[in-house]
C-alpha cells in the first residue's frame, strides 16, 4: 500500500505504507487509508516531526559516543534512510499548505 498525500498548495507526496504510517503516528494521526490534516493542526504536526527527528539524531549520536568510549566500532545506522530524509518533504508540504490555508489529505 502507498500513502499519497495531496494538497492544493503543493505537488503530491507518495510514501510507502510503513513510512507513511510512522509519519502519521508521529503527528498523532491514525494511519487509516484516508485522512486529513487541517491548517490549524499543521504547526503541532511540524513540531512533532521535528522533535522526533531531533530525538532520533540524538540517540544515534549517543550510541556513536558510547561505542567510541568503549573502543568499539561505530554502530551501523538502523535505516539507510533517516527519519530526517523522510520527514523533510512532508514538513515542507505542511508548511506550504498551512501558509496557503489548504488541507493535506490522503486516500481520497
WORAZI-V119946 format. One line per field, one symbol per residue. psi: psi as a letter, one per 40 degrees, with the letter a starting at -180 (. if undefined). A space follows every 10 residues. Layout:
psi->???
This chain:
psi->iihhhiieei iihhiidddd ddddddeeih fidiiihidd eddddddddd dddddddddd ddddddddde fiihiiidid hidddddddd ddddddddde fiihiie.
